[in-house]
Each structure stands twice: as structure tokens, then as C-alpha cells.
Amino acid sequence: MKVALAQISPHLGDLEKNFELHIKYIKKAKKKNVDLLIFPELSLTGYTLKDLVEEVALPLETNTFINQLKTASCDLSLVFGFVEEKERGLYYNSAAFLAEGKILHVHRKVFLPTFGMFEEGKFYAQGKNFHTFSTPFGNAGMMICRDFLSYGACYLLFAGDSEIIIVISAAPGRGITGKESYETSRMWESMGETISRFSNAFLIYCNRVGFEDGKHFAGGSFIYSPLGQLVAKASYLDKDFLIQEINLNDIREARKKWSYKRDDKPEVILEALKRIIKNYED
């Protein structure tokens, strides 16, 4: 299976330009016989939208851009980010997985950061769940940026039997290392290594680059194997188009070596969580 990560810099608030950018990379991916092409968080709109959220929001079933991307997915599978108007006047930071001309799944961001430089909770409704869904390549799950920093959310995809975990991100860089990357780049890589190893799943993380509203997005997209090994990484800070062949049989080999999936006890965790929540103090 051949995976491509389009580490792009979207145009803030310009749906038409961003759609054209998606088509450009789709054409490049098809020439390379890519099976799955992944774009970053809010790739169709840009990230720092604020009051532009309503203007760029798209209804999932009737929008021309999305319908054209569905058609493009007849030849390869696509993941992209967009602002979704799911219900009238409610807007979500969403990710769609398209394949075989259809929308297979939409994930709506659950953990909306609203602190420091982040203001998502002011403009977006909150997603409610994490699902594993079927794809042409096996079971997959998706997260958006801050979702990935919740190991509880990662566990839900593990317990749901996700074999490929896809994270799309618009993560700014913070903290100077004196090297080519930010301190926060290592944070995402540490999560990638940890979650892939203990989930025995491929962990695919696609971040964006570029500047918006004083924010510098850090790039550094990557793929980790089911044994927690880094198999591919895009450049930090710069645009990139990373293509990597992965072998889905590596999932079987990892689960033969480590028994995390075999020995998982979600029912025990569920009952323990019920007790913990019951004993919460106001």
C-alpha cells in the first residue's frame, strides 16, 4: 500500500484556491500510483479562520467541491480537513475519508483547544465520538490534532480495532531547539512512537506548514510502523510531498510479537471508568 502526505500551506479562507491545490496533489499522487493521499487539518480552508468559519463552512452532501473530491476518490482514497455545517448554524472542524467515490467516514474534532493562541471552542461545535471504520485497506480511525494528545482517545481507536490511525493536524511550532525543528515537534513524534507501538497499528500524522496570523506551522509529518518504528518523515517547516510504501502484514507480525490487542480488557476499563466518574467530586 502506497501512502502520500501532502504537507501544504493552505490559503486562509480561500476555498477555490485550496480546492485547486488539492486537485494538484491528487494528480501528482495518481501519477505515483498512490493508494491513500492525506491532507492536513482544515486543508480546504486554512486554520486561523475565526469569524470566517461561517463563510467557508460546507454542507457535506451537496457541496460542489466535496462532490468533485468524491469523484477523484474513485481512483485513490483521500483524507482532507474542512469546516462542516452538519446542522444549520453548527460548525465542526471535520475530517473526511473518501474512497471509491463515496464518503466512508467523517470525524468531527472532539478536543477543541481554547487557551493561549488557540480559540477553537469559540467557533466550533464539539465532536462526540471516535469511530473505527472499514476502508479498502483495513480498519481505520481518525483524529484531528489535539485529539491525538488524549491517550484515552487513542485507546478508543485501539479498542475499536483500528489498524491504521490517521491524524491530521495544524500544529504551530513552539519552543526553540537550536536545530531545524521546534520543541513541540518532538512531542508529536513521541506520541506517534508510543501509540503505534502499543496499538500495533500504523500511525500516520500529516501536519501543515506556512504562516497565519503570527503562527508558524511546524510540518514534520510522519509515519510510524506497528512496532513503533519511524518509517518516514517529511521536512520540518517546509512544504513537502512524502510518499511511503507500507506493508499491512506488519500489523500481523507486530500482534504476534506483542499481545497488547489479544490481552485487552475494554470491559474492565469501562467498569472502572464508571466507578471513577461516579465518585467525582463537584
C-alpha positions in Angstrom: 0.0 0.0 0.0 1.4 3.4 -1.0 0.6 6.4 1.3 1.2 10.1 0.4 1.2 13.0 2.8 0.6 16.4 1.3 2.3 18.8 3.7 0.9 22.0 2.3 0.3 25.6 3.3 -3.4 26.3 2.7 -4.7 29.8 1.7 -6.6 31.2 4.6 -10.4 31.4 3.8 -10.0 30.8 0.1 -11.9 27.6 -0.8 -11.4 27.8 -4.5 -7.6 28.2 -4.3 -7.4 25.4 -1.7 -9.6 23.1 -3.8 -7.2 23.7 -6.8 -4.3 22.9 -4.5 -6.0 19.6 -3.6 -6.5 18.7 -7.2 -2.9 19.5 -8.0 -1.7 17.0 -5.3 -4.3 14.4 -6.3 -2.9 14.5 -9.9 0.6 14.1 -8.5 -0.5 11.2 -6.3 -2.2 9.4 -9.2 0.9 9.6 -11.3 2.8 7.9 -8.5 0.1 5.2 -8.1 -0.7 6.3 -4.5 -3.4 4.4 -2.7 -4.1 6.8 0.1 -3.5 10.6 0.0 -3.8 12.6 3.2 -4.0 16.4 3.6 -3.7 18.3 6.9 -6.3 19.7 9.3 -8.6 22.3 7.7 -6.8 21.8 4.4 -9.7 23.3 2.4 -9.9 26.5 4.4 -6.8 27.3 6.4 -6.7 27.2 10.2 -7.0 30.7 11.8 -10.5 31.4 10.5 -12.2 33.0 13.5 -15.2 34.9 12.1 -14.7 33.4 8.6 -15.8 30.0 9.9 -19.4 30.5 8.8 -18.4 31.8 5.4 -16.3 28.8 4.5 -18.5 26.1 6.1 -19.6 23.3 3.7 -22.7 21.0 3.8 -21.3 17.5 3.4 -23.7 16.1 0.8 -24.4 19.0 -1.5 -21.2 21.0 -1.9 -19.6 21.1 -5.4 -16.0 20.9 -4.1 -16.7 17.9 -2.0 -18.6 16.2 -4.8 -15.6 16.7 -7.1 -13.3 15.2 -4.4 -15.6 12.3 -4.2 -15.3 11.7 -7.9 -11.5 12.0 -7.6 -11.6 9.3 -4.9 -12.7 6.7 -7.4 -9.0 6.2 -8.2 -7.4 6.7 -4.8 -8.5 7.2 -1.2 -8.5 10.7 0.2 -8.4 12.3 3.7 -8.9 16.1 4.0 -9.9 18.7 6.5 -12.8 21.2 6.2 -15.3 23.2 8.1 -18.6 21.3 8.1 -22.0 22.7 8.7 -23.6 19.5 10.0 -26.7 21.1 11.4 -28.0 24.6 10.5 -25.8 27.1 12.3 -23.5 24.5 13.9 -20.0 24.3 12.5 -17.4 21.5 13.1 -13.7 21.1 12.5 -14.0 17.9 10.5 -12.0 15.3 8.5 -13.4 13.2 5.8 -12.2 9.9 4.4 -13.3 9.3 0.8 -12.8 6.2 -1.3 -14.4 4.5 -4.3 -16.4 7.7 -5.0 -18.0 7.7 -1.5 -17.7 9.3 1.9 -16.7 6.4 4.1 -16.4 8.4 7.4 -16.4 11.9 8.9 -14.6 12.6 12.1 -15.5 15.8 14.0 -12.8 17.1 16.3 -13.6 16.4 19.9 -11.0 18.2 21.9 -11.1 21.8 20.8 -8.2 23.8 22.3 -9.2 27.2 23.6 -6.2 28.5 25.5 -3.1 30.5 24.7 -3.0 31.1 20.9 -6.0 28.7 20.3 -9.6 29.8 20.0 -11.4 26.8 18.5 -14.1 26.4 21.3 -15.3 29.9 20.4 -16.3 29.0 16.8 -16.8 25.2 16.5 -19.2 22.7 18.0 -17.6 19.7 19.7 -17.5 16.3 18.2 -18.8 13.4 20.3 -17.1 10.2 19.4 -14.2 8.2 18.0 -15.1 5.5 15.5 -13.2 2.7 13.7 -14.5 2.3 10.2 -13.8 0.0 7.2 -11.6 1.1 4.3 -10.3 -0.6 1.2 -7.1 -1.3 3.2 -8.5 -2.5 6.6 -9.9 -0.8 9.7 -9.0 2.8 10.3 -9.7 5.6 12.8 -9.1 9.3 12.5 -8.2 12.1 14.9 -7.6 15.8 14.4 -4.6 17.5 16.1 -5.4 17.9 19.8 -7.5 14.7 19.8 -4.2 12.9 19.4 -2.8 14.2 22.7 -5.6 12.4 24.6 -4.3 8.9 25.2 -7.9 8.0 26.1 -9.0 8.9 22.6 -6.1 6.8 21.2 -7.2 3.9 23.3 -10.8 4.0 21.9 -9.4 3.5 18.4 -7.2 0.7 19.7 -10.1 -1.0 21.4 -12.2 -0.5 18.2 -9.5 -2.4 16.2 -8.1 0.4 14.1 -5.2 -0.9 12.1 -4.4 2.4 10.6 -4.7 5.5 12.8 -4.7 8.8 10.8 -4.1 12.1 12.5 -4.4 15.4 10.5 -3.0 18.5 12.2 -2.4 22.2 12.0 0.1 22.3 14.8 2.1 25.5 15.3 5.7 25.2 16.4 6.7 26.4 19.8 10.0 26.2 21.7 13.4 26.7 20.0 15.6 23.6 20.0 18.6 25.2 18.2 18.1 22.6 15.5 15.8 22.5 12.4 12.6 21.8 14.4 10.6 23.2 17.3 10.4 21.5 20.8 6.7 20.7 20.1 7.7 18.6 17.0 9.3 16.0 19.4 6.0 15.9 21.4 4.1 14.7 18.3 6.8 12.3 17.3 6.8 10.8 20.9 3.0 10.3 20.7 3.4 8.7 17.3 6.0 6.2 18.5 4.1 5.4 21.7 0.6 5.0 20.2 1.8 3.0 17.2 3.9 0.6 19.4 1.1 -0.1 21.9 -1.7 -0.2 19.4 0.3 -2.3 16.9 -1.1 -0.1 14.2 0.3 2.2 11.6 0.3 5.8 12.8 0.1 8.4 10.1 0.4 12.1 11.0 0.0 14.8 8.5 0.8 18.4 9.6 0.7 21.6 7.7 3.3 24.4 7.2 3.3 28.1 6.5 2.4 31.2 8.4 -1.1 32.5 9.5 -1.9 35.3 12.0 1.5 35.2 13.5 1.6 31.4 13.8 4.3 29.3 12.2 3.1 25.7 11.5 5.8 23.1 12.1 5.4 20.4 9.4 7.3 17.3 10.3 4.6 14.9 9.1 5.5 11.2 9.8 4.6 7.5 9.6 5.3 5.0 12.4 5.1 1.3 12.0 3.1 -1.1 14.2 6.3 -1.8 16.1 6.8 1.9 16.9 9.5 2.4 14.3 9.7 5.6 12.3 9.5 4.7 8.6 9.1 8.1 7.0 9.2 11.8 8.0 8.6 14.9 6.0 10.8 18.0 6.3 10.2 20.4 9.2 8.8 23.9 8.3 8.8 23.5 4.5 6.2 22.2 2.1 6.7 18.5 1.3 5.1 15.6 -0.5 6.0 12.4 1.3 5.3 9.1 -0.3 5.9 5.8 1.5 5.1 2.2 0.8 3.8 0.4 3.9 3.1 -3.4 4.3 -0.1 -4.1 6.1 1.2 -7.6 7.0 3.4 -5.7 9.5 0.3 -5.4 11.7 0.0 -9.2 11.9 3.7 -9.6 12.7 3.5 -6.9 15.5 0.5 -8.5 17.1 2.2 -11.9 17.0 5.2 -10.4 18.8 3.3 -8.3 21.3 0.0 -9.4 22.9 -1.5 -6.0 23.7 -4.5 -6.5 21.5 -5.1 -10.1 22.5 -5.0 -9.2 26.2 -7.0 -6.0 26.1 -9.9 -5.8 28.5 -12.2 -2.9 27.5 -15.0 -4.2 29.7 -12.8 -3.9 32.8 -11.7 -0.4 31.8 -15.4 0.6 31.2 -16.5 -0.6 34.6 -13.5 1.2 36.3 -14.3 4.4 34.5 -17.9 4.2 35.6 -16.8 3.9 39.2 -14.3 6.8 38.8 -17.0 9.1 37.3 -19.5 8.1 40.0 -17.0 9.2 42.6 -16.2 12.5 41.0 -16.5 15.4 43.5 -18.1 18.7 42.4 
